[in-house]
């Protein structure tokens, strides 16, 4: 009888973890869908408000400002509220931001800026909370899965972009489109994330009274956490540069048609998504440090091949290696921040704050280099950052006593 009871408890726990996996995919996919939905309508908003490219760039900084405010605060918020309530609250705030943009852009620029700030804020805190939950699910599952959650985010962006393209093709107004998106997010995400696992040591909900709990802000004084942030920053810079500059670097550097540059960008995204989906098997078999070090070197080789290739087909091969090489750095960095569940919220908040600096500052940095070199030559900066990541990869090794998936030993 006792053994049957133990088996029943184990089966129930396994069922809860499987439900939490699905709920975490909802959180990641919903975040990608919400952001891409807005991004797909930028041209129409810009046209209605008659914004120059330079002025549009300034307006879009409101998203960055919102994220920069939210990311350092997200650790204490998640520590107090837990991941489920934080994601649900940020989904509601995302709904408000989408509705503010949808209705406000008809009145003028100011409401759009407010809406974009709220969008950036909700996205930043949502990102930290879902990564903390993803890491906790990964630990309970006993195998690496974080990068697949990030692949789910990518899938959400694809769905959002395709839905936006369909809305444009069918002449659906920006207002109607984004209000529908707001409704979908408000209904789907809070409902879909009800199956989140309670995080914390032993599975309890976070509490400010937990004896061993430290302030989430204390993570800013931890050398390992800061070094993991630098590691994530390097991979985020490599990923963001690929997203922003691969197409242009291909067309300008190799004198190709615009469609060829778009194809290079698609190859980069496809390689990165495939790496995130199939990478967990390598992480479980060989461990984080060897896999990430090899991928960093692979990314360096890909970038250099892309820049120095004597012909476009070889440049395309470089793009594929580049995408594969950067695929796991960001998600594994998030997992490393959450190795010790009790301190996960603060550490993931710090790592995300440092890492996101690359997404915010990377594009203009490459642009400044391109003014003095060329876009293609400026991309070499990615290889430099990945070189730094390769040197400090050991920081993502789990600390002693952390509960993480173990590498699977060879059968022989």
C-alpha positions as CSV (number, residue, x, y, z in Angstrom):
1,X,0.0,0.0,0.0
2,X,2.7,2.5,0.8
3,X,4.5,1.8,-2.5
4,X,1.2,2.3,-4.3
5,X,0.7,5.6,-2.6
6,X,4.2,6.7,-3.5
7,X,3.6,5.8,-7.1
8,X,0.3,7.7,-7.2
9,X,2.1,10.8,-5.8
10,X,4.9,10.5,-8.4
11,X,2.3,10.1,-11.2
12,X,0.5,13.2,-9.9
13,X,3.7,15.2,-9.8
14,X,4.7,14.1,-13.3
15,X,1.3,15.2,-14.6
16,X,1.7,18.6,-12.9
17,X,5.2,19.1,-14.5
18,X,3.8,18.2,-18.0
19,X,1.0,20.7,-17.5
20,X,3.6,23.3,-16.4
21,X,5.6,22.6,-19.6
22,X,2.6,23.4,-21.7
23,X,1.8,26.5,-19.6
24,X,5.4,27.8,-20.0
25,X,5.1,27.4,-23.7
26,X,2.0,29.5,-23.6
27,X,3.9,32.3,-21.7
28,X,6.8,32.3,-24.1
29,X,4.6,32.0,-27.3
30,X,2.2,34.7,-26.0
31,X,5.0,37.1,-25.4
32,X,6.4,36.6,-28.9
33,X,2.9,36.9,-30.4
34,X,2.1,40.1,-28.6
35,X,5.4,41.9,-29.5
36,X,5.4,40.8,-33.2
37,X,1.7,41.8,-33.6
38,X,2.6,45.4,-32.7
39,X,5.8,45.3,-34.8
40,X,3.9,44.1,-37.9
41,X,1.8,47.4,-37.9
42,X,4.7,49.8,-37.4
43,X,4.6,50.9,-41.1
44,X,0.9,51.9,-40.9
45,X,1.3,53.7,-37.6
46,X,4.3,55.6,-39.0
47,X,2.4,56.5,-42.1
48,X,-0.6,57.8,-40.2
49,X,1.6,59.9,-37.8
50,X,3.8,61.0,-40.7
51,X,7.0,60.1,-38.8
52,X,10.4,60.4,-40.5
53,X,12.7,57.3,-40.0
54,X,14.8,59.3,-37.4
55,X,11.7,60.4,-35.5
56,X,10.3,56.9,-35.6
57,X,13.6,55.6,-34.1
58,X,13.2,58.0,-31.2
59,X,9.6,57.0,-30.6
60,X,10.6,53.3,-30.5
61,X,13.1,54.1,-27.7
62,X,10.0,54.2,-25.5
63,X,10.0,50.4,-25.6
64,X,13.6,50.3,-24.5
65,X,12.9,52.8,-21.7
66,X,10.0,50.7,-20.4
67,X,12.2,47.5,-20.5
68,X,15.1,49.2,-18.8
69,X,12.8,50.3,-15.9
70,X,11.1,46.9,-15.6
71,X,14.1,44.6,-15.7
72,X,15.9,45.6,-12.5
73,X,12.5,45.7,-10.7
74,X,11.4,42.4,-12.0
75,X,13.4,40.4,-9.5
76,X,11.8,41.8,-6.4
77,X,8.3,41.7,-8.1
78,X,8.7,38.0,-9.0
79,X,10.1,37.2,-5.6
80,X,7.0,38.7,-3.9
81,X,4.2,37.7,-6.4
82,X,5.6,34.5,-7.9
83,X,5.9,33.8,-11.6
84,X,2.3,33.0,-12.4
85,X,0.9,36.2,-10.9
86,X,3.6,38.3,-12.4
87,X,3.1,36.9,-15.9
88,X,-0.7,37.3,-15.5
89,X,-0.3,40.9,-14.4
90,X,2.1,41.7,-17.2
91,X,-0.3,40.1,-19.7
92,X,-3.0,42.5,-18.5
93,X,-0.6,45.4,-18.7
94,X,0.3,44.3,-22.2
95,X,-3.4,44.3,-23.1
96,X,-3.6,47.9,-21.9
97,X,-0.5,48.9,-23.9
98,X,-1.9,47.3,-27.1
99,X,-5.2,49.0,-26.6
100,X,-3.5,52.3,-25.9
101,X,-1.6,52.1,-29.1
102,X,-4.6,50.9,-31.1
103,X,-6.8,53.8,-30.1
104,X,-4.2,56.4,-29.2
105,X,-2.5,56.5,-32.6
106,X,-5.7,58.0,-34.0
107,X,-5.4,60.9,-31.7
108,X,-1.7,61.7,-31.9
109,X,1.9,60.7,-31.0
110,X,1.8,61.1,-27.2
111,X,-0.6,58.1,-26.5
112,X,1.5,55.9,-28.7
113,X,4.7,56.8,-26.7
114,X,2.8,56.0,-23.5
115,X,1.5,52.7,-25.0
116,X,5.0,51.7,-26.2
117,X,6.5,52.4,-22.7
118,X,3.9,50.2,-21.1
119,X,4.6,47.5,-23.8
120,X,8.3,47.6,-23.0
121,X,7.7,47.5,-19.2
122,X,5.3,44.6,-19.4
123,X,7.5,42.7,-21.8
124,X,10.6,43.1,-19.6
125,X,9.0,41.9,-16.4
126,X,7.1,39.1,-18.3
127,X,10.4,38.0,-19.7
128,X,12.1,37.6,-16.3
129,X,9.1,35.8,-14.8
130,X,8.7,33.3,-17.6
131,X,12.4,32.5,-17.6
132,X,12.4,31.9,-13.9
133,X,9.4,29.5,-14.4
134,X,11.1,27.9,-17.4
135,X,14.2,27.1,-15.3
136,X,12.1,25.7,-12.5
137,X,10.2,23.5,-14.9
138,X,13.5,22.4,-16.4
139,X,14.8,21.4,-12.9
140,X,11.6,19.5,-12.0
141,X,11.6,17.8,-15.4
142,X,15.2,16.6,-15.0
143,X,16.4,17.5,-18.5
144,X,17.3,20.6,-20.4
145,X,14.3,22.3,-22.1
146,X,14.8,26.0,-21.7
147,X,16.0,26.6,-25.2
148,X,12.8,25.0,-26.5
149,X,10.8,27.5,-24.6
150,X,12.8,30.2,-26.4
151,X,12.0,28.4,-29.6
152,X,8.4,28.7,-28.6
153,X,8.9,32.5,-28.3
154,X,10.3,32.5,-31.9
155,X,7.2,30.6,-33.0
156,X,5.0,33.1,-31.4
157,X,6.7,35.9,-33.2
158,X,6.2,34.1,-36.5
159,X,2.5,33.6,-35.8
160,X,2.2,37.3,-34.8
161,X,4.0,38.5,-37.9
162,X,1.9,36.3,-40.2
163,X,-1.3,37.4,-38.6
164,X,-0.2,41.0,-39.0
165,X,0.6,40.4,-42.7
166,X,-2.8,38.9,-43.2
167,X,-4.5,41.8,-41.4
168,X,-2.6,44.2,-43.7
169,X,-3.5,42.2,-46.8
170,X,-7.2,42.1,-45.8
171,X,-7.2,45.9,-45.0
172,X,-8.0,45.4,-41.4
173,X,-7.3,48.6,-39.5
174,X,-4.5,48.9,-37.0
175,X,-7.1,49.7,-34.3
176,X,-9.2,46.6,-34.9
177,X,-6.1,44.3,-35.3
178,X,-4.4,45.4,-32.1
179,X,-7.7,45.3,-30.1
180,X,-8.2,41.7,-31.1
181,X,-4.6,41.0,-30.1
182,X,-5.2,42.6,-26.7
183,X,-8.3,40.5,-26.2
184,X,-6.4,37.3,-27.1
185,X,-3.5,38.1,-24.8
186,X,-5.9,39.0,-21.9
187,X,-7.9,35.8,-22.2
188,X,-5.2,33.3,-23.3
189,X,-2.2,34.0,-21.1
190,X,-3.6,34.3,-17.6
191,X,-5.7,31.2,-18.3
192,X,-2.9,29.3,-20.0
193,X,-0.4,29.9,-17.2
194,X,-2.6,28.7,-14.3
195,X,-0.6,25.5,-14.4
196,X,2.7,27.1,-13.5
197,X,4.6,25.3,-10.8
198,X,5.1,27.1,-7.5
199,X,8.7,28.1,-7.4
200,X,11.1,28.2,-4.4
201,X,13.0,25.7,-2.4
202,X,10.9,22.6,-1.9
203,X,8.3,23.9,-4.3
204,X,6.7,26.5,-1.9
205,X,5.5,29.8,-3.1
206,X,8.0,32.6,-2.7
207,X,7.8,34.4,0.5
208,X,9.6,37.4,2.0
209,X,9.7,35.5,5.3
210,X,11.6,32.5,4.0
211,X,14.5,32.1,6.4
212,X,17.2,31.7,3.7
213,X,15.7,34.1,1.2
214,X,17.8,37.1,0.4
215,X,16.8,40.4,-1.2
216,X,16.5,40.0,-4.9
217,X,18.6,43.1,-5.3
218,X,21.6,41.4,-3.6
219,X,22.2,39.5,-6.8
220,X,23.8,42.7,-8.2
221,X,26.7,42.1,-5.9
222,X,27.4,38.5,-6.9
223,X,30.4,38.0,-9.2
224,X,29.1,34.8,-10.8
225,X,25.7,36.4,-11.6
226,X,27.4,39.4,-13.2
227,X,29.7,37.2,-15.2
228,X,26.8,35.2,-16.5
229,X,25.2,38.5,-17.4
230,X,28.3,39.3,-19.5
231,X,28.2,35.9,-21.1
232,X,24.5,36.4,-22.0
233,X,25.3,39.9,-23.3
234,X,27.9,38.5,-25.7
235,X,25.4,36.0,-27.1
236,X,22.6,38.6,-27.2
237,X,24.8,40.9,-29.1
238,X,25.6,38.1,-31.6
239,X,21.9,37.3,-31.9
240,X,20.7,40.9,-32.2
241,X,23.3,41.8,-34.8
242,X,22.2,38.8,-36.9
243,X,18.5,39.9,-36.6
244,X,19.3,43.5,-37.5
245,X,22.1,43.4,-40.0
246,X,22.4,40.1,-41.8
247,X,20.1,41.1,-44.6
248,X,21.7,44.5,-45.2
249,X,25.3,43.1,-44.9
250,X,24.5,40.4,-47.5
251,X,23.0,42.8,-50.0
252,X,25.7,45.5,-49.6
253,X,28.7,43.3,-49.0
254,X,28.0,40.8,-51.8
255,X,26.1,43.1,-54.2
256,X,23.0,40.8,-54.2
257,X,19.3,41.6,-54.7
258,X,17.2,42.4,-51.7
259,X,15.4,39.1,-51.8
260,X,18.8,37.3,-51.3
261,X,19.4,39.4,-48.2
262,X,16.0,38.4,-46.9
263,X,16.8,34.7,-47.6
264,X,20.0,35.1,-45.6
265,X,18.0,36.5,-42.7
266,X,15.5,33.6,-42.9
267,X,18.4,31.1,-42.9
268,X,19.8,32.8,-39.8
269,X,16.5,32.6,-37.9
270,X,15.9,29.0,-39.1
271,X,19.3,27.8,-37.9
272,X,18.9,29.5,-34.5
273,X,15.4,28.0,-34.0
274,X,16.6,24.5,-35.0
275,X,19.5,24.9,-32.6
276,X,17.2,25.8,-29.8
277,X,14.9,22.9,-30.5
278,X,17.4,20.2,-30.8
279,X,20.1,21.6,-28.5
280,X,18.7,20.2,-25.3
281,X,19.8,16.7,-26.2
282,X,23.4,17.9,-26.4
283,X,23.1,19.8,-23.2
284,X,21.8,16.7,-21.4
285,X,24.4,14.4,-22.8
286,X,27.6,16.6,-22.5
287,X,26.7,19.4,-20.1
288,X,26.5,23.1,-20.5
289,X,30.1,24.2,-20.6
290,X,31.5,21.9,-23.4
291,X,28.4,22.5,-25.6
292,X,28.4,26.3,-25.1
293,X,32.1,26.6,-25.7
294,X,31.9,24.6,-28.9
295,X,28.9,26.7,-30.1
296,X,30.7,29.9,-29.3
297,X,33.6,28.8,-31.5
298,X,31.2,27.6,-34.2
299,X,29.5,31.0,-34.1
300,X,32.9,32.7,-34.5
301,X,33.7,30.5,-37.5
302,X,30.4,31.3,-39.0
303,X,30.7,35.1,-38.6
304,X,34.2,35.1,-40.1
305,X,33.1,32.9,-43.0
306,X,30.2,35.2,-43.6
307,X,32.4,38.3,-43.7
308,X,35.4,36.8,-45.6
309,X,33.7,34.4,-48.0
310,X,34.8,34.8,-51.6
311,X,31.2,33.9,-52.9
312,X,27.7,34.3,-51.7
313,X,26.9,30.6,-51.2
314,X,29.8,30.3,-48.7
315,X,28.5,33.4,-47.0
316,X,25.2,31.6,-46.6
317,X,27.0,28.7,-45.0
318,X,28.5,31.2,-42.6
319,X,25.0,32.5,-41.7
320,X,23.9,29.0,-40.9
321,X,26.9,28.4,-38.6
322,X,26.4,31.8,-37.0
323,X,22.7,31.0,-36.3
324,X,23.5,27.6,-34.8
325,X,26.4,29.0,-32.8
326,X,24.3,31.6,-31.0
327,X,21.2,29.5,-30.5
328,X,21.7,28.3,-26.9
329,X,23.7,31.1,-25.2
330,X,20.8,33.3,-24.0
331,X,18.5,30.5,-22.8
332,X,21.3,28.6,-21.0
333,X,22.3,31.8,-19.3
334,X,18.8,32.2,-18.0
335,X,18.9,28.6,-16.7
336,X,22.3,29.3,-15.0
337,X,20.8,32.3,-13.2
338,X,18.0,30.1,-11.8
339,X,20.2,27.1,-10.7
340,X,19.3,27.8,-7.1
341,X,15.5,28.3,-7.1
342,X,15.3,30.4,-3.9
343,X,17.5,33.1,-5.5
344,X,16.3,32.7,-9.1
345,X,14.1,35.8,-9.5
346,X,16.8,38.3,-8.5
347,X,19.6,36.6,-10.5
348,X,17.6,36.2,-13.7
349,X,16.5,39.8,-13.4
350,X,20.2,40.9,-13.2
351,X,21.3,38.6,-16.0
352,X,18.4,39.8,-18.2
353,X,19.2,43.5,-17.4
354,X,22.8,43.1,-18.4
355,X,22.0,40.9,-21.4
356,X,19.4,43.2,-22.8
357,X,21.9,46.0,-23.0
358,X,23.2,44.2,-26.1
359,X,19.8,44.2,-27.7
360,X,19.4,47.9,-27.0
361,X,22.9,49.1,-27.7
362,X,24.1,46.6,-30.2
363,X,22.3,47.9,-33.3
364,X,23.6,51.5,-33.0
365,X,27.1,50.3,-32.1
366,X,27.3,48.2,-35.3
367,X,25.9,51.1,-37.2
368,X,28.6,53.4,-36.0
369,X,31.3,50.9,-36.9
370,X,29.7,50.5,-40.3
371,X,30.0,54.2,-40.9
372,X,33.8,53.9,-40.7
373,X,34.1,50.4,-42.2
374,X,31.2,48.7,-44.0
375,X,28.2,46.9,-42.6
376,X,29.9,43.5,-43.6
377,X,33.2,44.4,-41.9
378,X,31.4,45.8,-38.8
379,X,29.9,42.3,-38.2
380,X,33.4,41.1,-37.1
381,X,32.6,42.7,-33.8
382,X,30.3,39.7,-33.2
383,X,33.3,37.4,-33.4
384,X,35.1,39.5,-30.7
385,X,32.2,39.2,-28.3
386,X,31.7,35.5,-28.9
387,X,35.4,35.1,-28.2
388,X,34.9,36.7,-24.8
389,X,32.0,34.3,-24.2
390,X,34.1,31.3,-25.1
391,X,36.7,32.4,-22.5
392,X,34.2,32.7,-19.6
393,X,31.9,29.8,-20.5
394,X,32.7,28.1,-17.2
395,X,30.5,30.6,-15.4
396,X,27.4,28.8,-16.5
397,X,28.5,25.6,-14.7
398,X,26.0,24.9,-12.0
399,X,27.1,25.8,-8.5
400,X,27.7,23.0,-5.9
401,X,24.4,21.8,-4.6
402,X,22.2,23.1,-7.4
403,X,19.5,20.9,-8.7
404,X,20.0,20.8,-12.5
405,X,19.8,18.1,-15.2
406,X,22.9,16.0,-15.2
407,X,24.8,15.0,-18.4
408,X,23.9,11.5,-19.5
409,X,27.0,9.3,-19.4
410,X,28.1,7.3,-22.4
411,X,26.9,3.7,-22.3
412,X,30.4,2.4,-22.7
